[in-house]
Amino acid sequence: MLGWSKFGFQEDNTVLLVPISSFDGVPKVKNGDVELDWKACGLNKPSWARARRIWGANPHAVDPRPSLGHVTANEMALILLELEAMFMAHGTAR
């Protein structure tokens, strides 16, 4: 989970999610992937955040199971840089 909007009780809340993929062998790294310090994140294999696949969800759709790990502040900054690059490359500024 990247973030949680803090609107009022009656407002639409959104949870921003980014999938993380882990690999045993050779990773299948693609554009927009951010390599994670998987040991520091508490994961058991080399892992990458798939920034290009970010999506928003209603908080009620989030699985209630406990977290499998965490992302460091540095890795969060790298994920956000990948997201910024995607929007700068494909969006228009006025």
TORPA-569864 format. One record per residue: residue in one letter; x, y, z of N, C-alpha, C, O in turn. Coordinates in steps of 0.02 Angstrom, whole numbers, padded with zeros to 5 digits, always signed. Example, Ala and Ser with C-alpha at 12.3 -4.5 7.8 and 13.67 -1.06 7.14 Angstrom:
BEGIN
a+00660-00284+00390+00615-00225+00390+00660-00165+00390+00712-00166+00423;s+00642-00112+00354+00684-00053+00357+00645+00002+00394+00670+00057+00402;
***
This chain:
BEGIN
m+00042-00058+00000+00000+00000+00000+00045+00061+00000+00091+00066+00040;l+00031+00108-00045+00070+00170-00048+00042+00225-00003+00080+00261+00029;g-00023+00231-00001-00051+00285+00039-00126+00277+00048-00158+00235+00016;w-00153+00318+00091-00224+00316+00108-00248+00388+00111-00221+00428+00150;s-00299+00405+00072-00324+00473+00073-00359+00486+00139-00388+00441+00169;k-00355+00547+00163-00385+00565+00227-00442+00614+00217-00437+00672+00239;f-00494+00592+00184-00553+00633+00176-00599+00620+00235-00587+00575+00275;g-00653+00657+00238-00701+00648+00293-00736+00581+00289-00731+00545+00240;f-00773+00566+00342-00808+00502+00348-00855+00491+00289-00863+00434+00265;q-00888+00544+00266-00937+00538+00213-00906+00543+00143-00941+00534+00093;e-00842+00558+00139-00809+00568+00075-00785+00501+00046-00783+00451+00081;d-00766+00503-00017-00736+00444-00048-00665+00436-00022-00625+00482-00028;n-00649+00379+00006-00581+00364+00027-00549+00322-00026-00582+00283-00060;t-00484+00329-00034-00447+00290-00083-00383+00265-00053-00347+00302-00020;v-00368+00202-00066-00305+00172-00047-00266+00164-00112-00291+00135-00160;l-00203+00189-00113-00161+00180-00172-00119+00118-00162-00084+00111-00111;l-00122+00073-00210-00087+00009-00205-00038+00001-00263-00052+00022-00319;v+00019-00030-00249+00067-00048-00301+00087-00120-00289+00108-00138-00234;p+00080-00163-00340+00098-00233-00331+00174-00242-00325+00213-00202-00353;i+00194-00293-00289+00264-00311-00282+00272-00383-00306+00234-00427-00286;s+00322-00394-00349+00336-00461-00375+00403-00485-00347+00451-00446-00344;s+00405-00548-00327+00467-00578-00301+00487-00635-00348+00444-00668-00378;f+00552-00647-00353+00578-00697-00399+00629-00742-00365+00669-00718-00325;d+00628-00806-00382+00679-00853-00359+00740-00849-00404+00797-00849-00380;g+00730-00846-00469+00785-00847-00517+00797-00779-00547+00800-00729-00511;v+00804-00777-00613+00817-00714-00649+00753-00673-00650+00701-00697-00672;p+00756-00611-00625+00695-00569-00624+00674-00547-00693+00715-00541-00739;k+00610-00536-00701+00582-00510-00763+00567-00436-00753+00510-00416-00747;v+00620-00395-00751+00614-00324-00736+00591-00287-00799+00616-00300-00854;k+00544-00242-00790+00516-00203-00846+00518-00128-00828+00535-00110-00772;n+00501-00086-00877+00498-00014-00865+00451+00001-00807+00397-00029-00802;g+00471+00046-00764+00429+00065-00707+00438+00021-00646+00405+00032-00596;d+00481-00029-00650+00494-00072-00592+00547-00041-00548+00596-00014-00573;v+00538-00046-00483+00585-00019-00434+00611-00077-00393+00573-00112-00360;e+00677-00087-00395+00707-00141-00356+00703-00124-00282+00722-00069-00262;l+00679-00170-00242+00672-00159-00170+00730-00192-00133+00758-00241-00156;d+00748-00163-00077+00795-00196-00031+00753-00248+00005+00728-00235+00060;w+00745-00305-00026+00696-00355-00004+00708-00379+00067+00660-00394+00103;k+00770-00383+00089+00783-00404+00158+00761-00350+00207+00730-00366+00258;a+00776-00287+00191+00754-00232+00235+00679-00226+00236+00650-00203+00286;c+00646-00246+00182+00572-00244+00179+00540-00302+00215+00479-00304+00223;g+00580-00350+00237+00552-00408+00271+00526-00462+00223+00487-00505+00243;l+00548-00459+00160+00526-00508+00111+00577-00565+00107+00633-00558+00131;n+00558-00621+00077+00602-00679+00077+00637-00692+00011+00674-00741+00005;k+00627-00650-00040+00658-00658-00105+00672-00590-00136+00641-00540-00115;p+00718-00585-00185+00727-00523-00222+00660-00500-00250+00623-00540-00280;s+00644-00435-00241+00577-00410-00258+00580-00342-00291+00627-00303-00280;w+00529-00328-00332+00523-00265-00367+00452-00238-00359+00404-00275-00363;a+00447-00171-00348+00382-00138-00347+00364-00122-00419+00406-00096-00456;r+00303-00137-00439+00280-00126-00508+00243-00059-00512+00181-00058-00514;a+00281-00004-00512+00251+00063-00509+00203+00076-00567+00155+00113-00558;r+00215+00046-00624+00171+00058-00682+00101+00028-00671+00055+00043-00709;r+00094-00014-00621+00029-00047-00608-00007-00019-00547-00049-00053-00518;i+00009+00043-00528-00024+00073-00470-00100+00077-00483-00122+00087-00539;w-00139+00068-00430-00211+00074-00436-00241+00097-00370-00210+00090-00317;g-00299+00125-00375-00335+00147-00316-00392+00100-00300-00421+00070-00345;a-00407+00094-00236-00461+00049-00215-00498+00079-00156-00471+00120-00119;n-00559+00059-00148-00597+00077-00089-00565+00039-00030-00548-00019-00037;p-00556+00072+00028-00525+00038+00085-00559-00028+00104-00526-00072+00132;h-00623-00035+00091-00658-00097+00108-00637-00155+00064-00650-00213+00081;a-00604-00140+00008-00582-00193-00038-00514-00222-00018-00493-00272-00046;v-00481-00190+00029-00415-00212+00049-00420-00274+00093-00460-00276+00140;d-00380-00323+00078-00379-00386+00115-00360-00372+00188-00311-00337+00200;p-00397-00400+00236-00382-00387+00306-00322-00424+00334-00304-00415+00393;r-00289-00466+00293-00231-00503+00319-00175-00455+00337-00171-00400+00309;p-00131-00474+00383-00076-00430+00402-00026-00421+00346-00023-00461+00299;s+00012-00367+00350+00063-00351+00301+00117-00405+00298+00134-00435+00349;l+00145-00416+00238+00200-00463+00229+00268-00429+00234+00319-00464+00237;g+00269-00363+00236+00332-00326+00240+00319-00252+00235+00261-00230+00240;h+00371-00213+00226+00363-00140+00221+00413-00113+00171+00464-00145+00157;v+00400-00054+00145+00443-00020+00098+00478+00037+00135+00447+00073+00173;t+00544+00044+00123+00582+00097+00156+00565+00164+00125+00537+00167+00070;a+00583+00218+00159+00571+00286+00133+00608+00296+00067+00581+00328+00022;n+00669+00270+00061+00707+00277-00001+00672+00242-00058+00668+00268-00114;e+00647+00182-00046+00613+00144-00098+00547+00179-00117+00528+00178-00176;m+00513+00208-00069+00452+00245-00084+00468+00304-00130+00430+00317-00177;a+00523+00338-00116+00543+00394-00159+00557+00371-00230+00538+00405-00278;l+00589+00313-00238+00603+00286-00305+00538+00267-00341+00532+00278-00401;i+00491+00238-00306+00427+00220-00336+00391+00284-00360+00365+00285-00415;l+00391+00335-00318+00359+00398-00337+00393+00431-00397+00360+00461-00438;l+00460+00425-00401+00496+00451-00460+00475+00415-00523+00467+00446-00576;e+00466+00349-00519+00443+00311-00577+00373+00333-00598+00359+00341-00657;l+00330+00344-00549+00262+00368-00565+00264+00437-00597+00229+00449-00646;e+00305+00481-00570+00311+00548-00598+00335+00545-00670+00309+00580-00713;a+00385+00502-00683+00412+00496-00751+00358+00471-00799+00356+00494-00857;m+00315+00426-00778+00262+00400-00821+00214+00456-00840+00194+00461-00898;f+00195+00497-00792+00147+00550-00806+00179+00607-00845+00145+00639-00886;m+00242+00621-00834+00277+00673-00872+00285+00652-00944+00281+00693-00990;a+00298+00588-00956+00310+00563-01024+00245+00558-01063+00245+00567-01124;h+00190+00544-01030+00127+00531-01066+00074+00584-01056+00023+00585-01091;g+00084+00629-01009+00034+00680-00996+00052+00745-01031+00103+00751-01064;t+00008+00793-01024+00021+00859-01052+00017+00910-00996-00027+00905-00952;a+00061+00958-00997+00061+01010-00947+00038+01075-00979+00055+01090-01036;r+00000+01114-00942-00023+01180-00967-00011+01231-00914-00026+01290-00924;
***
